[in-house]
């Protein structure tokens, strides 16, 4: 019987190194409060919002009453990979479990 930790837990991971691997260098040119302003804007998209979704090649989206709905933001028709990497880096904030889950599964849930 194995007592190995679950795959998403690895105590030998350097979170800063993994961030660099996943997100690349910190980009220049993105406004200082980009993520904060974006989240506030998508939360203002209406009532019944349960999830915020940020995917490259798509506009920011919310799940509202069980339906995915794009959120129109002036000057940001589609999120680029540099945007989603920046958002993920800020929201994950060095959380090792979230970083490993993102690396292994391509997504991570930050709701808890």
Order of alpha helices (4+ residues) and beta strands (2+ residues): alpha-alpha-beta-beta-beta-alpha-alpha
